[in-house]
Structures are given as C-alpha cells and as structure tokens.
Amino acid sequence: MVIKVRIDQEKCIACGLCYGMCPDVFEADDNGKSRLIEKYRTTSKTEGEVPDTLKSCVEDAKNGCPVGAIEIE
C-alpha cells in the first residue's frame, strides 16, 4: 500500500521542518523549499507515492508543517 503525497510549494516557506523530521521522504530544493526525494516522485518533484511503512513519518511532517503545505491521501 502507498500514500499519495503532494507539497504545495506556493505555501512552503522553506522552514525545513519536514525534511528535518522525515529525511527519508523529503529534501530541500535549491531554494530550501520542500520536495520529495527522487525515488518517491511520480509526476513532479512535489508529487509522489510513499510506502505505507513511512506513513507515521509523513503524517508527523504534515501535522508539523506551520503553513499546511503537505497533503496526503
């Protein structure tokens, strides 16, 4: 099972919380904004699918994001 993840870079303020909390899924782009690491990307650097084994990590990052830039389904 996989979790769909989307990062809204318009909302992202490059605070680093998500890639600090969940470096197995998120990383910084050249501007410090969040993106998915390459192996989990699907249609773009900000959309992808993550294995269920990383669900709690992704949820923690989503819940901790101060601007609500991370969406999961």
Residue, then its C-alpha position, 0 to 999 in steps of 0.5 A: m500500500v502507498i500514500k499519495v503525497r503532494i507539497d504545495q510549494e506556493k505555501c512552503i516557506a522553506c522552514g525545513l521542518c519536514y525534511g528535518m523530521c522525515p529525511d527519508v521522504f523529503e529534501a530541500d530544493d535549491n531554494g530550501k523549499s520542500r520536495l520529495i526525494e527522487k525515488y518517491r516522485t511520480t509526476s513532479k518533484t512535489e508529487g509522489e507515492v510513499p510506502d505505507t511503512l513511512k506513513s507515521c513519518v509523513e503524517d508527523a511532517k504534515n501535522g508539523c508543517p506551520v503553513g499546511a503545505i503537505e497533503i496526503e491521501 
